[in-house]
Amino acid sequence: MSSIERKGGFSLLEMMAVMLIIALVSTLVIAATPGTGRAGLEALALDTAAMLRRERVRSILVGRSGQVWLDSEHRLLIADDGDQVAIPKDIVLDLLGVDVQWDGRPAVARFDPDGSSSGAVLRFSREGAGYEIRVNWYTGAVAVAAM
């Protein structure tokens, strides 16, 4: 074989190096993409459900009604015990069936000492992905479902 024939084409090592560089650049681009991903959306829904459950348990133990309300200016869900969940700017929150206000603040849910609640449906969504949190008015149970 002449030296001209051996120099044609790429070696396996060169191809692997190029593929590694492409994979690293792709990973950096994906990691640098702004916004909340599906995992972040799910974490937000689960954090909100946990806060609602804690507020229900607290109202039963204390023997006094507890509330969760929305601070739309700061994009926060706030419980009476001071617990807060921040809603990222790229997440859409829909409160379904909530048209009351307590102390001039938009109500999300009220929990009574007997375990019941006012009921609520919260929908978190972003780019076609979403989670729905339902608070049962009779039992006060909180359920999370993917949409």
Secondary structure as GFF3:
##gff-version 3
##sequence-region A 1 147
A	DSSP	alpha_helix	3	7	.	.	.	ID=ss1
A	DSSP	alpha_helix	12	32	.	.	.	ID=ss2
A	DSSP	alpha_helix	38	62	.	.	.	ID=ss3
A	DSSP	beta_strand	66	71	.	.	.	ID=ss4
A	DSSP	beta_strand	76	79	.	.	.	ID=ss5
A	DSSP	beta_strand	84	86	.	.	.	ID=ss6
A	DSSP	beta_strand	92	96	.	.	.	ID=ss7
A	DSSP	beta_strand	101	102	.	.	.	ID=ss8
A	DSSP	beta_strand	105	111	.	.	.	ID=ss9
A	DSSP	beta_strand	120	126	.	.	.	ID=ss10
A	DSSP	beta_strand	129	135	.	.	.	ID=ss11
A	DSSP	beta_strand	142	146	.	.	.	ID=ss12
###
